[in-house]
Structure formats: structure tokens, C-alpha cells
Amino acid sequence: QVQLAESGGGLVQAGGSLRLSCAASGSIFSISVMGVMAWYRQAPGNQRELVASITKSGMTNYTDSVKDRFAISRDNAKNTVYLQMNSLKPEDTAVYYCNAKALRIYWGQGTQVTVSS
């Protein structure tokens, strides 16, 4: 089993920045085979959507709406993935979820990000 613990959400004004962190803990074997880690988000009334993903070797992928504003990174030694969010917009308001693929898919509990206009 793997547990994912997110942190770093909060309230910020439009144009501001936040950095989300997601630390994986639990089964050493499961963590050792963990591959892609990602951030998803879900706004009220909307489906959960992929924001960004990163492979173990560092290849990244972003949804178009966050390209050039968000940056995903990963510290394999700390089993942690980060999401640096800059130039935040009100439409970025959502609950952000960490996701990891190991022997199965794991989800964190989510962290609220609210961007005021």
C-alpha cells in the first residue's frame, strides 16, 4: 500500500503563486516500482481533469490551460512530487489531487486551491 499526502494549497489572489507537494509513503516495494506521478484537479460541477504528469525519468506533460504557468517536478529520493503554480487565475480554483501509478493507482485526499479575482 502507498499513502499520498498533499500539502501547500490555500487562498491566493489572481496572479499569485502556490507550490503543492505530495509525499508518498508506505510499502517500500510499491514505492520502488512507482512510475508516473501526476496532479489532477476537480472544480465544483466539473469532472476531474489531468493537470500535469511526470515520469520517473522526468518527462513531463501538461494540459494546455496551464502550460507556461505551472511546473511539475519530482524528487525520487524523497518520493515527492511538486507542482509550482504561477500566474494563478480564478479558473484554477479547484481541489488538487496527487496521483501515482505503482502496482495500482493511488490517490491523495486532495488539497483546496482558491484563487480570488
Order of alpha helices (4+ residues) and beta strands (2+ residues): beta-beta-beta-alpha-beta-beta-beta-beta-beta-beta-beta-beta
